Amino acid sequence: MKTFSRKNMLGWALVAIVSCTALGDATAREGAGRPPRAPNPGEIAVPFSELEVRASGRPRGELRTLLTSPRMYQAFVGSPPPEDLDFQREWVILYAPGTMSTGGYVADISYIGRSVDGRSLTIETRLYEPGPHCFVTQALTNPYVLVRFQRPGDARRVTFTHVTEVRDCATEPAHASPDVEAGAE
């Protein structure tokens, strides 16, 4: 029989923790890509898409802001905007809820609406928090999201609303398996 040293046991424990953390974070992200909600009365829903960029130099702390120029983008995100982003035609929204005590938090933009006259925008941010059954990274995290959308013609007023949603990462019992359930018919 092979024996494991203390060093090997710690290595396997680390692998198990990282695996569980990845599963917990993936579960928390499932709802973030859902279709946008119905528009508010008197508004038109504005389509948007997430920017896949790394915001390394952005300020820490809670932040909801509309980025309307390359200079603003550079100041808030910490890097130049993507080459295909033209601020004459598109704007960007940055939402960052601030520093969180663990992983498993997901920042999301769930709605952008434009008034029928085009003078105001409504932006709904959403923070998904991990529930008590979620396996999460035990480290400080700084979730954020950047989305791009077509620049509205005459927008003069921006209103941010916010929703916080707790995700319960329900887990299956360790003893259940598809073969057992299939045989119970």
N, C-alpha and C positions, 0 to 999 in steps of 0.2 A: 504494500500500500504506500502510495506516494504522500508525503507530508508537505504542507505548504508553509513557507516562512511567513512571518508577520508582514514583510514587505509585499509578498504576493497577495495576501489577503486584503491589504489596504488597496492594492491596485485593482483587484476585482470589485471591491466595494465602490471605488471611484467610478469604474465602468458602469456599475448598476445605477449609481446616482445620476450620472450624465444621461444614461438611457431613459430613466424615468423623467428627468427634467425635460428632455426633448419631447417626450410624449405629452407631458403636461402643457408645454408651451404650444405644441401643435394643436391640441384640443382647444385651447383658449382662442386660437386664431380662426377656428371654423366659422364663427358667426360674422367675422369682420368683412368677409367678401359677399355678404348677402345683398340682394337687389335693394336699391334705395326705396325709401318709404314714399307714400302718396304725397303729392304737393299740398301745402297749406292752401286754404281758400284764398283766391285772388293772386295766387302765385303759379309760376310755371317751373317744373322741376328742371334743373340744369344738369346735363350729363357731365361726369367727371371721371378721371382715371388716376390711379395712384402712381406716383413717381418712385421708381426703385433707385433711390440714391442714398448715400450715407451722409448724415448730417453730423459731422464731427465737431464743428466749432460752434454749434448753436448754444445760446445761453441756457443755463440750467434754470429750472423753475417752471411753473405752469405758464403756458404760452398759447394763445390763439391769435393768429395774425394773417392778414391778407398781404401777399407779396406781389407788388405790381411793377417792379423794375429789376433789372439784373443787379443793381447796387443793393437793393433791399434783400434780394435772394442771397447774395454773397455775405451780407452782414448777419443775417439770421441763421443761415445754413452752414456757413464756414467754408464753402467751396463755390466755384463758378456754376451757373446754371447749365443744365445739359445743352448741347449744341442745337438740338432740335426744338428747344423752347424759345418761342418768339413772344416777348411781352407786349408787342403791338397787337397780337391776336389772342394770347392766353394769359391767365393769371394763375397764381399758386396760393394754396392755403396750407399753412403749417399749424399743426396742433400737437403740442407736447404737454402732457399732464404734470410733468416735473419728475423728480427723483422718487422712485418707489423702493420700498424696503426689500422686495423680493422680485423674482421674475414672474411670468404669467399674466402681466398686465398688457393690454393691447389698446393702443390709441387708434381711433377710427373717425373718419368723416362719414356720417351716415346720410346727410342730405344737404343739397345746395338748391335754394329756390330763388327765383327772380320775380319781382313784382311784375304785373302785367304791363305797367307803364315803363318798366326797366330801370327805375330810379333806385330801387333798394334790393339788397341781397339778404337772404336768411341762410345761415350756415349752422348745421347741427353737428356738434362733436359728440363722440361717445367714447367712454372708457369702460373696457371690459376688465373686471377685477377677478382674480382667481378665487374660487370658493374654497370651503374647508377640506374638500376631498381632492384638491389638485396638487400634483407634485410640481414644485416650482424651484427655480434656482434660488439658492440662499445667498443672494448678493444684491447690492444696490443696482437698479436698472433705470434707464431713462428712455421709455418708449416714446415714439413720435410717429407722425404720418405726414406726408406731403402729397397733395393732390393737385392736379392741373385741370383747368376748365376753360371754356371759351370766354374771352373777356366780354362782359356785358357792355353795351354801348354807352349808357348814360348813368351808370350806378353811382350814387352819391352817398348812400347810407348802407352800412353793413351791421347786421344784428347776429350775434352768436348766441346759440342756445346749447345746453349741455344735458346729456343723459349718462348716468352711471349704471352699469348692469353687472351683477355678480354672476359669474359662470360656475356652475357646479359640475366638476369633472367627474361624473359618476363612473365608477369602475365596475367591471364585471367581476363576479366572485372568482377567485383563483382556481376553484375546483370545477367550474363549468367548462364544457368543451362541446363543439358542434356535434361530435359523434354521440355523446350521451343524450343530447336534446333530440337528435334525429331518431334515436331508438325508442324514445318515449311515446311515439305516436300511437 
